[in-house]
Amino acid sequence: MPSAASSTAPPLARMRRYTTWSFVAMVALFGVMCVPLAGSPALMAAVAVATLATAAQTLFWERGAPVWLTVAALVVGLGVWCAAAAHGDAGFAAVPFVVSGAVVATTPPVVAHRGGPIVLLAVALAPLVVGRAVDGAPLLPPALVVTILVASAWGAFRLNRYQFGLYLEIDAARQTEAELAVLRERFRFSSDLHDIQGQALHVSRLQLQLAGKVLASDPDRARGHLREAEQLIVETIAETRRLAYGERTVTLAGELANSAALVRAAGIDLRVEGDPPVGHRLDALWGHVVREATTNLLRHAQAERVVVELGPDAVVIVNDGAPDQVGEPRGLARLGERFAEAGGVLVTRLDGESFRTEARDAAPSRPREGAAS
């Protein structure tokens, strides 16, 4: 079962809070119901104290409460139950001790031992057996009540731990998918780099070999081969630089399709509103914005939903998983400079838990040449 190392994720934190306070409310509710059944005022006060101790212990249902709190809750709960059993209680005063014991039996390291619920049941029944042996009252009805309480409490905490474990596995799988999406992007980069440089280096090597062969017999021809090799190397360097800075020719539609696959593979809900403009002068830059925003989203954000709004002169990307501390978006800052040079505007804004990236054409929308006749 995966650990809760990713507890900073907002969905996981919400799930943990919901589970914890649900258990605390359940313990408090049962405690309030049992207090009037305790009989004497002193025993009622003792049941209330035991309920408070058990509720505090329940706050640590996931990893286990501190030793002092666990011991206090168990001792107080067992003491109250022993006193109630000696006065003929039907079993309801056992609730604080049973719940406290169930928390211990379903948290590490006790959860690994299958005999935990059996030991809990035996200890819970012991005061009842002793009390009934002394006063001679029937044992079966209250014993059945205690057995049902133990089974219900242990089953509830154990089932919750199993369900929460599944949730942790799903969250871990989501993070793995996000990491794989980034690795796929890196692989695509390495493939592009191989395509650019592999053939160029091979052709340059052949040109140099030819230059070496004809150097003595035909120097002019050798110099021609050297010039061709040099030109090819210059072009390759420029192409590699464009690849490194994300300046290779891309399209908005192509990057939207690629980013949609990456984002959805990471378990993030993506909604695209509108259609990409066709033939716009900023089409390639918009594609780069989508690619950079997707990379930042997968690496740094904890988003659940992403909305991409497409207009005739603007592309807006909004995600709801902005990290607590957003560093300087260097990639987007470089793209902002290129947008400014091309007559566009790139703006990023943090609004609560949402991060908004807007890239738009500063010039008014104009019909393309040949569009009207």
C-alpha positions, 0 to 999 in steps of 0.5 A, spaced: 500 500 500 503 506 498 504 511 503 501 518 504 507 522 502 503 526 497 499 529 502 500 536 499 495 534 493 489 538 494 484 532 493 488 528 497 488 533 503 480 534 502 479 526 502 483 526 509 480 531 512 473 529 510 474 522 513 478 524 519 472 529 521 467 524 519 470 519 524 470 524 530 463 526 529 461 519 529 465 517 535 462 524 538 455 522 536 455 515 539 458 518 546 452 523 546 447 517 545 451 513 551 452 518 556 444 518 558 444 510 558 450 510 564 445 511 569 449 515 575 452 522 574 459 520 576 459 514 570 455 519 565 461 524 567 466 518 566 463 516 559 463 523 557 471 524 558 472 517 555 469 519 549 473 526 548 479 522 549 477 517 544 475 522 539 482 525 540 485 519 538 481 518 532 484 524 529 490 520 528 486 514 525 491 514 519 498 513 522 496 512 529 496 517 535 502 518 540 503 513 545 501 517 551 494 519 547 493 512 545 494 509 552 490 514 556 484 513 551 485 505 552 485 506 560 480 511 561 475 507 556 477 500 559 476 503 566 469 506 564 467 500 561 469 496 567 465 500 572 459 500 568 459 492 567 460 492 575 453 495 575 450 491 570 450 496 564 448 492 558 454 494 554 453 501 551 458 504 556 463 499 552 463 504 546 469 509 547 474 503 549 471 499 543 472 505 538 479 506 541 481 499 541 479 499 533 483 505 532 489 501 535 487 495 531 487 498 524 493 502 524 500 500 524 504 496 526 498 492 529 494 492 523 499 487 520 497 482 525 490 478 524 489 477 531 488 484 533 480 484 533 480 477 536 484 480 542 480 487 542 473 482 543 476 478 548 478 484 552 472 488 551 468 481 553 472 480 560 469 486 564 462 483 562 463 476 564 466 478 570 460 482 572 455 477 570 459 472 574 458 476 580 451 478 580 448 472 576 445 476 570 444 473 563 450 474 559 448 473 552 444 479 550 450 484 553 455 479 550 452 480 543 451 487 544 459 488 545 460 483 539 456 487 535 460 493 537 467 490 536 465 488 529 462 494 527 468 499 529 473 494 527 470 493 520 468 501 519 476 503 520 478 497 516 474 498 510 476 505 511 483 504 511 482 499 505 478 505 501 483 510 503 489 505 500 485 505 494 485 512 493 492 513 495 494 508 489 489 512 484 493 519 486 500 515 485 498 513 479 496 520 477 502 522 479 506 517 475 502 518 469 504 526 469 511 524 470 510 519 464 507 525 460 513 529 461 518 523 459 514 523 453 515 530 451 523 529 453 523 523 448 519 527 443 525 532 444 530 527 443 527 524 437 527 531 434 534 532 436 536 525 433 532 527 426 536 534 426 543 532 427 543 524 425 543 526 418 546 532 418 552 529 421 552 523 416 552 527 410 558 532 413 562 526 414 561 524 407 563 531 404 569 531 409 571 524 406 570 526 399 574 532 400 580 528 403 580 524 397 580 529 392 584 534 396 591 533 392 588 532 385 583 537 385 583 542 391 577 547 388 573 541 388 575 539 395 574 546 397 567 545 395 566 539 399 568 543 405 564 549 404 558 544 403 559 541 409 560 547 413 554 550 410 550 544 413 553 544 420 551 552 420 544 550 418 544 544 423 546 549 429 541 554 427 536 548 427 538 545 433 538 552 437 531 553 434 529 546 437 532 547 444 528 554 445 522 551 442 522 555 436 521 549 431 515 550 426 509 548 430 501 549 429 496 551 434 492 545 432 497 540 432 500 542 439 493 542 442 492 535 440 498 533 443 497 537 449 490 534 450 493 527 450 498 528 455 494 532 460 488 527 459 493 521 460 495 525 467 488 524 469 486 532 468 480 534 466 481 538 459 475 542 456 477 546 449 472 551 448 472 554 440 476 552 434 483 554 433 483 560 428 486 557 421 492 561 418 493 566 423 500 570 423 500 568 431 499 560 430 506 558 431 507 562 437 500 560 440 502 553 439 508 554 443 504 557 448 500 551 449 506 547 449 509 551 454 503 551 459 502 544 458 509 543 460 509 547 466 502 544 468 505 537 468 511 539 472 509 544 477 501 544 478 496 540 482 490 541 477 484 537 476 481 541 471 484 545 465 480 550 460 482 552 453 478 558 450 480 559 443 478 565 440 479 569 433 485 573 436 486 569 443 488 563 446 486 563 454 489 557 458 486 556 465 488 551 470 485 550 477 492 547 480 496 553 481 502 551 486 502 555 493 509 559 491 509 560 483 516 562 481 518 566 475 515 563 468 521 563 464 519 559 458 513 564 458 517 570 459 521 568 453 515 567 449 512 574 451 518 577 448 517 574 442 509 576 442 511 583 443 516 583 437 510 580 433 505 585 435 501 580 440 501 580 448 502 574 453 499 575 460 500 570 466 496 571 472 495 568 479 488 568 481 487 564 488 488 557 486 487 558 478 493 560 474 491 564 467 495 564 461 492 569 455 496 570 449 492 574 444 493 579 438 494 586 440 492 588 433 485 588 431 482 582 427 483 582 419 480 578 414 486 574 411 488 575 403 483 572 399 478 570 404 473 575 400 472 576 393 
